[in-house]
């Protein structure tokens, strides 16, 4: 990196920024601060000129200003251990407040990585991977998740995904779904849930966080089953069970209750339509009477779920 930086003119904004990073690596904090101030002075002129034109044009320079401030905070992180939790939370909140642009997140996270290993900042990296996925940057999404997992699941696609980092595993199944490997994504998530729910709670994750994750996994699994097979006699019970599990793992989650209620409503519609289309029998059989009882039950459950 030093050879690359030496090629960049020292009196440019980029040159002073990267020289500040090198100085931090060498623990030359006074030198780093001087370069940060130099870079900030150059940006100040640029930002003043752009701000008069439009916010969008000035936004890139504002991100650079943020990165300079965070370089100063990186030095604090190194020098004042008791400030570390506060700084980590501040960086996360700042990222959340900015625009959802892959390029900007990548630059800012690279600054954080001067003091944070990926496993110390998994939440941020997972959010970045999701941002890549939603913006269509599938290679970056895959690369990020592989880095977090420590291996590439594509090397052995038949093997189940690991449980040691459940949030990363869940994110990887969503990546598979996004790249149109939908059946594989569904099966991997189903297998993960079957195995993970049989394990004792992991000491590295709180019970509350574990339950929250499981609720989201079950909701996603039910949605994927509905997407793959639609609402049919063979899929209804499976989907309802997934949504019910989601409500049980996170009892206050509106989205889970709404999905469960709506699926009960769809179940009523499905069997009503089926009944309407089947007029061949003149008399109702005992099985049809039982079905009416089931319809009443699903109707009640739908109403209860919508009002949760």
Buried (B, 14 or more C-beta within 10 A) or exposed (E): EEEEBEEBEEEEBEBBBBBBBBBBEEEBBEBBBBBBEBBBEBBEEBBEEBEEEEEEEBBBBBBBBBBBBBBBBBBBBBEEEEBBEEBBEEBBEBBEEBEEBBEBBBBBBEBBBBBBEBEBBBEBBBBBBBBBBEBEBEEBBBBBBBBBBEEEBEEEEEEBBBEEBBBBBBBBBBBBBBEEBBEBBBBBBBBBBEEBEEEEEBEEBEEEBBBBBBBBBBBBBBBBBBEEBEBEEEBBEBBBBBBBBBBBBBEEBEBBBBBBBBBBBBBBBBBEEEBEEEEEEEEEEEEEEEBEEEBEEBBEBBEEBBEB
